[in-house]
Amino acid sequence: MPTHASYASEISNQLDDFRKRAQEAASKQSPATDATVLDSNEAQLLSEGDKWISTEQRIFDATITEASRAVNDTYQRSIELRNKIDQVLNSATLLSDVDAELAAERDDLIKSTENLKLVETDWRYFRATQRITQQASYPESKVKHFSLVAVLALVETVMNAFFYENAGGLAGGFIVALGVAAVNMTMALFLGMGFRHINLFPTASKTIGWSCLGFFVATTLFCNMLFSAFRSEYQTLTDTSDFNQLRHAFTVAMQAAIKIFLLEPRFTDLLSFILFFIGIILSFIAFREGYTSDDKHPGYGDLDRRLKKAQADETQLQGRVRETLRARLQQSIAELTELIKRPTSLIADFGQRRALLMHARQTLATQVAAIRREFKLVIEARRVSTTLRQSVKEFTEYRRLLLLVC
């Protein structure tokens, strides 16, 4: 868009020039103060004044054009704003957007809920058939739970290594003690896990549980008596690497161990007696750890863990869905907040444009008045200068005539 310089007292700046012209043209009887017709210099000045008035009018017209363009642009923005508000307030559109965003989560949510209901059904059925009223009780970490058995097995191995020490030294005793601890603790642990079946209602399950207890008592007495008797025979071996000597010692120890069931235990020394009772105590501890390794109702702990996992999965998935919905709603709230601010912005734009138009109108009126005022000032100053010049000339001529007469 072309730009125009605004009027800045250009006409009044020519006042001195026009006075000089007036003085030069005084002898030609230029227009007097009351003349109604402009001479060529005054016509030139009038033309220049008209030019500046036209320039100010063009500046005003350009301001109006720019304001009209801005008003049209603001009007289009108001139409778009109205359409956007209708779109945001349309509940069907919001619901369709939510459905589209949740489409990927819907199948997973259905599967998670279905899995939870199935597991919960199995869990409730098991509680009903087994007449369980309390919550499942089991260690949070089986590794941490069984670590106690491992520590006890290590302790038993170290202690038995000293008991089985012979001519071969601690190394040979440690190997035998390791085998004794492994058999003793492992068997007690698994029998303790089987003993939990006494809490189930079918008779067959209870039979299994009591059988595990009976087998545990028998094997614990027999094995610890066997290991105690074997220790005594092991001490007499001259060559622990001789298989025949080991077999003979073990056979003698078994014959002595069987007599425990005839209530005829035989201990050859105090260390064998101590070894027997230490083995019994550690076996009962391992049996208890096996019994408490899971809920006392076999299968109930697994169902409870599956139920908690299914609940956690569904909760996590629902949380993800809620977060998606929350994000979408927050987005809609942000859009509405932004839309609420826009009418104020549009009104401010209209007010600003109106102020600019009023200022441009006032500026045009002021500039035109200034041009006219300065034009009149220059014209009157020029004519006054011309009249004074003529008066001086006439006075000089009259004086010269008086001198001639005199």
Salt bridges, closest charged atoms under 4 A:
ASP17 OD2 - ARG21 NE 3.24
ASP39 OD2 - ARG382 NH2 2.75
GLU42 OE2 - ARG382 NH1 3.55
GLU42 OE2 - ARG383 NE 2.98
GLU66 OE2 - ARG69 NH2 2.57
ASP97 OD2 - ARG328 NH2 2.75
GLU101 OE2 - ARG328 NE 3.70
GLU105 OE1 - ARG320 NH2 3.09
GLU120 OE2 - ARG124 NH2 2.98
ASP269 OD2 - ARG231 NH1 2.97
GLU289 OE1 - HIS145 NE2 3.19
GLU289 OE2 - ARG288 NH2 2.90
ASP294 OD2 - LYS142 NZ 3.64
ASP294 OD2 - ARG305 NH2 2.89
ASP295 OD2 - HIS297 ND1 3.12
ASP302 OD1 - ARG305 NH2 2.48
ASP304 OD2 - LYS308 NZ 3.40
ASP313 OD2 - LYS309 NZ 3.05
GLU323 OE1 - ARG326 NH1 2.63
ASP349 OD2 - ARG77 NH1 3.26
GLU397 OE2 - ARG400 NH2 2.32
